[in-house]
Amino acid sequence: MGTVRAMAELGPLWSARHGRGPALTPLTTADLSDMFVSVVRDLFHKEHLQEAFGKDCPDDREAHGTLGPNPEEQILLQTGHRSLYPVWDHYTGWDQDTLLDAVELYGQLVSSGDPHHPDSRDHNYDACGWHYGAFNREPAFSEYRATINKLLARYESGFELNSEGMVQRLGPPEVDELAQPPSGSHPLSPRDEQLVQEAIAKFKSRNPDDRRAALKNLADVLEHLQKLAPGLLVKADEKALFLIANRFWIRHNDLDQYSDYDYDIWWDWVFHMDLAGIRLIQRLQRRHAEQDDGPAALALDIRGSIWRKGQLAGRLREMELATLTEEHQWHLGAAVGRRSVGGTMVVAADGLRACTASSRLNEWPAQYRLGLLEGLFLDEDGQVSTQPGLMTSAVRLLEPLPDHVERLEAFIDRAVKATFSVELANPRVRGPVVEALREAAHHLGPGPVRDAWLRLADRFGESL
């Protein structure tokens, strides 16, 4: 007798291979609901719903599952839906929300029986089959997810059941390509990249509020980039980008907002345009830096490249810091400081500790030191972000400067007015920074420098 091939093993038929036919036709809610009934019947046939619904046994009418003797009532109580079981009695009246809720529900209920468990038994009477004593989520869930995702991908604009069992929209392939920054581009600040990644995740949600929040995230990043790199876009383009974000019910909820349009269609386009705009600006920033005289490109490399021990030190020597403009000195120092806060020890050793170990201003000039101090405490958004292990180096940065007291006090005046980053807003994270600041300040003799550091420690210690 020949082996029967499973349907999943069948390849595409004639019409599909030629870009036509039912296999490539988008599914309506009615189409997918009809197919979903077949999927659920198959789950029962494979005993992948035995844990939830129990066993239909001719000898044991009390072989209930976790949903008890009345699964329909339990599903109603837990979900509020009256039409999710039995699906074959109700599916013809489903709307999209009910259908996708059903997809998620049965994804939560599937499980594989364990035939090796001591309480499992194969009941031979009347072809009853296995009564399982234990169940595992896998491989049943993965099989269900693979099957249902083939159908969801064809449903309207495309959906998928993710690994957590939640239905989300499929991102267009071009959006997936933009999820990560293109190679050879200027890196976003950690906060901006986090906003972008959160936006990509939210935009796949079924919830319109999440999708709108995703668009707002991207508009906020674009606005920040506009301030960081003015002039990279044509003014008319900038105006168009922000007109959409500010007037078409994305960032604001004013009375003059335009909101009478098809969100599902237009938001997809706006999201792709904004995300592509962000990645374009990153490429333009990189190209602009590479066309510069070197220091700007090095600042970008400090922020995003992988460094070996001594490599950055060599690049800084070649650059001859003291011969650069004060603006370039400052930006290189700030880049080193912020990368040090990020935990890159090689950068901290070559660009920070090498500086604090030397008092030679012709090697480590004043503006570089001031940029370092800025980068050690303030991120690109002007929020306080630092690490306790850097405090000892920080207090020594300005010592060689003849006017270091005035410079330090001017910096601390700004720092004490800045808001904390999300991480440092947590008192448990900020506490060790306060202790390190006070310890570093006590290494200084009495006087205005020590007083300045203690004032900064007091600011960090507020509300602890």
C-alpha positions as CSV (number, residue, x, y, z in Angstrom):
1,M,0.0,0.0,0.0
2,G,1.4,3.4,-0.9
3,T,2.0,6.2,1.5
4,V,-0.7,8.9,1.7
5,R,0.8,12.4,1.4
6,A,-0.4,15.0,3.8
7,M,-2.0,18.1,2.4
8,A,0.7,20.3,3.9
9,E,3.2,18.5,1.6
10,L,1.4,19.4,-1.6
11,G,3.2,22.0,-3.7
12,P,1.5,25.0,-5.5
13,L,-0.8,24.0,-8.4
14,W,-0.9,25.4,-11.9
15,S,-2.9,28.6,-11.2
16,A,-0.8,29.5,-8.2
17,R,2.5,29.0,-10.1
18,H,1.2,31.4,-12.7
19,G,0.2,34.0,-10.2
20,R,-3.5,33.3,-10.3
21,G,-6.2,31.2,-8.7
22,P,-7.9,30.8,-5.3
23,A,-4.6,30.2,-3.4
24,L,-3.5,33.8,-4.2
25,T,-6.9,35.5,-3.8
26,P,-7.3,37.6,-0.7
27,L,-9.7,36.1,1.8
28,T,-12.8,37.8,3.2
29,T,-14.0,37.4,6.7
30,A,-16.6,34.9,5.5
31,D,-13.9,32.9,3.6
32,L,-11.5,32.7,6.5
33,S,-14.3,31.9,9.0
34,D,-15.3,28.9,6.8
35,M,-11.7,27.7,6.6
36,F,-11.2,28.2,10.3
37,V,-14.0,25.7,11.0
38,S,-12.0,23.1,9.1
39,V,-8.9,24.0,11.2
40,V,-10.8,23.5,14.5
41,R,-12.3,20.2,13.3
42,D,-8.8,19.0,12.6
43,L,-7.6,20.1,16.0
44,F,-10.3,17.9,17.6
45,H,-9.4,15.0,15.3
46,K,-5.7,15.3,16.4
47,E,-6.8,15.4,20.1
48,H,-5.1,18.8,20.3
49,L,-8.1,20.2,22.2
50,Q,-8.5,17.3,24.6
51,E,-7.0,19.1,27.5
52,A,-9.5,22.0,27.2
53,F,-12.7,20.1,26.0
54,G,-12.1,16.7,27.4
55,K,-12.5,13.3,25.8
56,D,-15.6,12.0,24.0
57,C,-15.5,8.5,25.5
58,P,-18.2,5.9,25.2
59,D,-17.3,4.5,28.6
60,D,-16.7,7.7,30.5
61,R,-19.1,10.6,30.1
62,E,-17.4,12.5,32.8
63,A,-14.0,12.9,31.0
64,H,-14.2,16.6,31.0
65,G,-11.4,19.0,30.2
66,T,-10.3,22.2,31.9
67,L,-13.3,24.0,30.6
68,G,-15.6,21.7,32.5
69,P,-18.8,20.0,31.5
70,N,-20.1,23.1,29.8
71,P,-17.3,24.6,27.6
72,E,-19.7,27.0,25.9
73,E,-20.7,28.6,29.2
74,Q,-17.0,28.9,30.4
75,I,-16.0,30.5,27.2
76,L,-18.9,33.0,27.5
77,L,-17.9,33.8,31.1
78,Q,-14.2,34.3,30.3
79,T,-14.4,36.0,26.9
80,G,-17.9,37.5,26.7
81,H,-18.4,35.7,23.4
82,R,-21.5,33.5,22.8
83,S,-20.4,32.3,19.4
84,L,-16.9,30.8,19.8
85,Y,-18.0,27.2,20.6
86,P,-19.0,25.1,18.8
87,V,-17.6,27.1,15.9
88,W,-19.5,25.2,13.3
89,D,-22.8,26.4,14.7
90,H,-21.9,30.1,14.8
91,Y,-19.2,31.0,12.3
92,T,-21.5,32.3,9.5
93,G,-22.3,35.4,11.6
94,W,-18.8,36.3,12.7
95,D,-17.3,39.8,12.1
96,Q,-13.6,40.4,12.0
97,D,-13.2,40.9,15.7
98,T,-15.0,37.7,16.5
99,L,-13.0,35.7,13.9
100,L,-9.6,37.0,15.1
101,D,-10.6,36.5,18.8
102,A,-11.5,32.9,17.9
103,V,-8.1,32.4,16.3
104,E,-6.4,33.6,19.5
105,L,-8.7,31.6,21.8
106,Y,-8.1,28.3,20.1
107,G,-4.4,29.1,20.0
108,Q,-4.6,29.4,23.8
109,L,-6.5,26.1,24.1
110,V,-4.4,23.8,21.9
111,S,-2.0,21.3,23.5
112,S,-0.3,18.0,22.8
113,G,-1.0,15.0,24.9
114,D,1.9,13.1,26.5
115,P,1.5,9.4,25.8
116,H,4.5,8.6,28.1
117,H,2.9,10.0,31.2
118,P,2.0,7.3,33.7
119,D,-1.6,8.4,33.8
120,S,-2.0,8.2,30.0
121,R,-3.7,5.2,28.5
122,D,-4.8,4.0,25.1
123,H,-8.5,3.1,25.3
124,N,-9.2,0.5,22.6
125,Y,-12.9,0.1,23.2
126,D,-14.9,1.4,20.2
127,A,-11.8,3.0,18.8
128,C,-11.9,5.6,21.6
129,G,-8.1,6.3,21.5
130,W,-5.8,8.0,24.0
131,H,-6.8,9.5,27.3
132,Y,-3.9,11.7,28.1
133,G,-2.8,12.3,31.7
134,A,-0.6,15.3,30.9
135,F,-0.3,17.9,28.2
136,N,2.3,20.2,26.7
137,R,1.7,23.3,24.6
138,E,4.2,22.2,22.0
139,P,4.3,21.0,19.3
140,A,0.5,21.6,19.0
141,F,0.7,25.4,19.2
142,S,3.5,25.6,16.6
143,E,1.5,23.3,14.2
144,Y,-1.6,25.4,14.7
145,R,0.3,28.6,14.2
146,A,1.9,27.4,11.0
147,T,-1.5,26.4,9.6
148,I,-3.4,29.4,10.6
149,N,-0.7,31.9,9.5
150,K,-0.9,30.6,5.9
151,L,-4.6,31.6,6.0
152,L,-4.1,34.9,7.9
153,A,-1.4,36.0,5.5
154,R,-4.1,36.0,2.8
155,Y,-6.8,37.7,4.9
156,E,-7.5,41.2,3.8
157,S,-4.2,43.2,4.0
158,G,-2.4,40.4,5.9
159,F,-2.3,39.2,9.5
160,E,-0.3,36.7,11.6
161,L,-0.5,34.9,14.9
162,N,2.7,35.7,16.7
163,S,4.7,33.4,19.0
164,E,2.8,34.9,22.1
165,G,-0.5,33.8,20.6
166,M,-1.7,37.3,19.6
167,V,-3.0,38.2,16.1
168,Q,-1.1,41.2,14.6
169,R,-1.0,42.8,11.2
170,L,1.7,41.7,8.8
171,G,4.2,44.4,8.2
172,P,4.7,45.1,4.5
173,P,8.0,43.6,3.3
174,E,9.4,47.1,2.6
175,V,8.8,48.0,6.3
176,D,10.6,44.8,7.5
177,E,13.6,45.9,5.4
178,L,13.6,49.2,7.2
179,A,13.3,47.7,10.7
180,Q,17.1,47.9,11.1
181,P,19.2,50.8,10.2
182,P,20.9,50.3,6.8
183,S,24.6,49.7,6.8
184,G,26.8,52.7,6.5
185,S,24.2,55.0,8.1
186,H,24.4,57.4,11.0
187,P,23.1,55.7,14.2
188,L,20.1,57.1,15.9
189,S,20.3,57.9,19.6
190,P,19.3,55.0,21.8
191,R,16.1,56.7,22.7
192,D,15.2,57.4,19.1
193,E,16.0,53.9,18.0
194,Q,13.9,52.5,20.8
195,L,11.0,54.7,19.7
196,V,11.4,53.4,16.1
197,Q,11.4,49.7,17.3
198,E,8.4,50.3,19.6
199,A,6.6,52.0,16.6
200,I,7.2,48.9,14.4
201,A,5.8,46.6,17.0
202,K,2.8,48.8,17.8
203,F,1.9,49.3,14.2
204,K,1.3,45.6,13.7
205,S,-1.4,45.8,16.4
206,R,-5.1,45.3,15.7
207,N,-5.8,48.3,18.0
208,P,-6.2,51.6,16.2
209,D,-4.9,53.5,19.2
210,D,-1.6,51.5,19.1
211,R,-1.3,52.1,15.4
212,R,-1.8,55.9,15.9
213,A,0.7,55.8,18.7
214,A,3.2,54.2,16.4
215,L,2.8,57.0,13.9
216,K,3.3,59.6,16.6
217,N,6.6,57.8,17.7
218,L,8.0,58.2,14.2
219,A,6.9,61.8,13.9
220,D,8.6,62.5,17.2
221,V,11.8,60.9,15.9
222,L,11.6,62.9,12.7
223,E,11.2,66.1,14.6
224,H,14.2,65.3,16.8
225,L,16.3,64.6,13.7
226,Q,15.2,67.8,12.1
227,K,16.7,69.7,15.1
228,L,19.9,67.6,15.2
229,A,20.6,67.8,11.4
230,P,18.9,70.9,10.0
231,G,19.2,71.4,6.3
232,L,19.5,67.8,5.2
233,L,16.0,67.8,3.8
234,V,14.4,70.3,1.5
235,K,12.2,72.7,3.5
236,A,9.2,71.9,1.4
237,D,9.6,68.2,2.2
238,E,10.0,68.9,5.9
239,K,6.8,70.9,5.8
240,A,4.9,68.1,4.1
241,L,6.0,65.5,6.5
242,F,5.0,67.5,9.6
243,L,1.8,68.7,8.0
244,I,0.6,65.1,7.7
245,A,1.7,64.3,11.3
246,N,0.2,67.5,12.8
247,R,-3.0,68.0,10.9
248,F,-4.3,64.5,10.1
249,W,-5.2,63.2,13.6
250,I,-1.8,61.6,14.3
251,R,0.0,63.7,16.9
252,H,-2.8,66.0,18.1
253,N,-6.5,65.8,18.9
254,D,-7.5,69.4,18.2
255,L,-10.8,70.4,16.7
256,D,-9.2,71.4,13.4
257,Q,-7.8,67.9,12.8
258,Y,-8.7,66.1,9.6
259,S,-9.9,62.7,10.8
260,D,-12.6,61.7,8.3
261,Y,-10.5,59.3,6.2
262,D,-9.8,55.5,5.9
263,Y,-7.0,54.9,8.5
264,D,-6.3,51.4,7.5
265,I,-5.3,52.5,4.0
266,W,-3.6,55.8,4.7
267,W,-1.8,55.0,7.9
268,D,0.1,52.2,6.2
269,W,1.4,54.7,3.6
270,V,2.2,57.4,6.2
271,F,4.0,54.8,8.4
272,H,6.2,53.6,5.5
273,M,6.9,57.1,4.4
274,D,8.0,58.3,7.9
275,L,10.1,55.2,8.6
276,A,11.8,55.5,5.2
277,G,12.3,59.2,5.9
278,I,14.1,58.4,9.2
279,R,16.4,55.9,7.5
280,L,17.0,58.3,4.6
281,I,18.1,61.1,7.1
282,Q,20.5,58.6,8.7
283,R,22.1,57.9,5.4
284,L,22.3,61.6,4.5
285,Q,23.9,62.3,7.9
286,R,26.5,59.7,7.3
287,R,27.3,61.0,3.8
288,H,27.4,64.5,5.0
289,A,29.9,63.5,7.7
290,E,32.1,61.5,5.3
291,Q,32.3,64.6,3.0
292,D,33.5,66.7,6.0
293,D,37.1,67.0,6.9
294,G,37.3,63.9,9.1
295,P,36.3,64.8,12.7
296,A,32.5,64.5,12.1
297,A,33.0,61.1,10.5
298,L,35.1,60.0,13.5
299,A,32.4,61.2,15.9
300,L,29.9,59.0,14.1
301,D,32.3,56.0,14.2
302,I,32.8,56.6,18.0
303,R,29.1,56.4,18.4
304,G,28.4,53.2,16.4
305,S,31.5,51.3,15.5
306,I,33.2,48.3,17.2
307,W,36.6,49.3,18.6
308,R,39.7,47.3,19.5
309,K,42.0,48.3,22.3
310,G,44.2,51.2,21.3
311,Q,42.5,51.8,17.9
312,L,40.6,54.9,19.1
313,A,43.6,56.2,20.8
314,G,45.5,56.0,17.5
315,R,42.7,57.8,15.6
316,L,42.6,60.6,18.1
317,R,46.4,61.1,17.9
318,E,46.2,61.2,14.1
319,M,43.4,63.7,14.3
320,E,45.6,66.0,16.5
321,L,42.8,67.3,18.7
322,A,44.4,70.6,19.5
323,T,44.5,71.6,15.9
324,L,40.7,71.0,15.3
325,T,38.0,73.6,15.7
326,E,36.5,73.9,19.2
327,E,33.2,72.6,17.8
328,H,34.9,69.4,16.5
329,Q,36.8,69.0,19.7
330,W,33.6,69.3,21.7
331,H,31.6,66.8,19.6
332,L,34.4,64.2,19.7
333,G,34.5,64.5,23.5
334,A,30.7,64.2,23.8
335,A,30.7,61.1,21.5
336,V,33.3,59.5,23.7
337,G,31.5,60.4,26.9
338,R,28.1,59.0,25.7
339,R,29.7,55.8,24.4
340,S,31.4,55.4,27.7
341,V,28.1,55.7,29.5
342,G,26.8,53.0,27.2
343,G,29.4,50.6,28.6
344,T,32.0,50.5,25.8
345,M,35.1,50.0,27.9
346,V,37.6,50.3,25.1
347,V,36.3,53.7,24.2
348,A,36.3,54.7,27.8
349,A,39.9,53.6,28.2
350,D,41.2,55.3,25.0
351,G,39.2,58.5,25.0
352,L,38.2,59.2,28.6
353,R,40.7,57.7,31.1
354,A,43.7,58.5,28.9
355,C,42.5,62.1,29.0
356,T,42.0,62.2,32.8
357,A,45.4,60.7,33.3
358,S,47.0,63.7,31.5
359,S,47.1,67.4,32.2
360,R,48.5,68.4,28.8
361,L,46.0,70.7,27.1
362,N,47.9,70.5,23.9
363,E,47.1,66.8,23.7
364,W,43.6,66.9,25.4
365,P,42.3,70.4,24.8
366,A,39.6,72.2,26.9
367,Q,36.7,71.8,24.5
368,Y,37.3,68.1,24.2
369,R,37.2,67.8,28.0
370,L,34.0,69.9,28.2
371,G,32.4,67.7,25.5
372,L,33.4,64.6,27.6
373,L,31.8,66.0,30.7
374,E,28.6,66.7,28.7
375,G,28.6,63.2,27.3
376,L,29.2,61.6,30.7
377,F,26.0,63.2,32.1
378,L,23.6,64.3,29.3
379,D,22.4,62.3,26.4
380,E,21.6,63.7,23.0
381,D,18.1,64.6,24.1
382,G,19.5,66.7,27.0
383,Q,18.4,64.2,29.6
384,V,20.6,63.1,32.5
385,S,22.1,59.7,31.7
386,T,25.2,58.4,33.4
387,Q,26.9,55.4,35.2
388,P,28.3,55.3,38.8
389,G,31.6,53.9,37.6
390,L,32.4,57.0,35.6
391,M,32.2,59.5,38.5
392,T,35.8,59.4,39.5
393,S,36.9,60.2,36.0
394,A,34.4,62.9,35.6
395,V,35.6,64.9,38.6
396,R,39.2,65.0,37.2
397,L,38.3,66.1,33.7
398,L,38.5,69.9,34.2
399,E,41.3,70.1,36.7
400,P,44.0,71.2,34.1
401,L,41.8,74.1,32.9
402,P,42.8,77.5,34.5
403,D,39.1,78.5,34.8
404,H,37.8,75.0,35.7
405,V,35.8,76.1,38.6
406,E,33.7,78.5,36.5
407,R,33.3,76.0,33.7
408,L,32.2,73.3,36.1
409,E,29.7,75.5,37.9
410,A,28.3,76.6,34.5
411,F,27.8,72.9,33.5
412,I,26.3,71.9,36.8
413,D,23.8,74.8,36.5
414,R,22.5,73.2,33.3
415,A,22.7,69.6,34.6
416,V,20.7,70.2,37.7
417,K,17.9,71.7,35.6
418,A,17.8,68.7,33.2
419,T,15.2,65.9,33.5
420,F,16.3,62.4,34.2
421,S,16.3,59.8,31.4
422,V,13.8,56.9,31.8
423,E,16.4,54.7,33.3
424,L,17.6,57.2,35.9
425,A,14.0,58.2,36.8
426,N,14.1,54.9,38.7
427,P,15.3,55.7,42.2
428,R,17.0,52.3,42.6
429,V,19.1,53.0,39.5
430,R,19.9,56.5,40.6
431,G,20.9,55.6,44.1
432,P,24.3,54.1,43.2
433,V,25.1,57.2,41.1
434,V,24.4,59.5,44.0
435,E,26.7,57.4,46.2
436,A,29.5,57.5,43.5
437,L,29.1,61.3,43.1
438,R,29.5,61.9,46.8
439,E,32.4,59.5,47.1
440,A,34.2,61.2,44.2
441,A,33.5,64.7,45.6
442,H,35.1,63.7,48.9
443,H,38.4,63.0,47.1
444,L,38.5,66.8,46.4
445,G,39.7,69.3,48.9
446,P,37.3,71.8,50.5
447,G,36.3,74.6,48.1
448,P,34.0,75.5,45.2
449,V,34.8,72.4,43.1
450,R,33.8,70.0,45.8
451,D,30.7,72.1,46.5
452,A,29.7,72.0,42.9
453,W,29.9,68.2,42.8
454,L,27.9,67.9,46.0
455,R,25.2,70.1,44.6
456,L,24.9,67.8,41.6
457,A,24.8,64.8,44.0
458,D,22.0,66.6,45.9
459,R,20.0,67.0,42.7
460,F,20.4,63.3,41.9
461,G,19.4,62.4,45.4
462,E,16.1,64.2,45.2
463,S,13.0,62.0,46.0
464,L,15.2,59.0,46.8
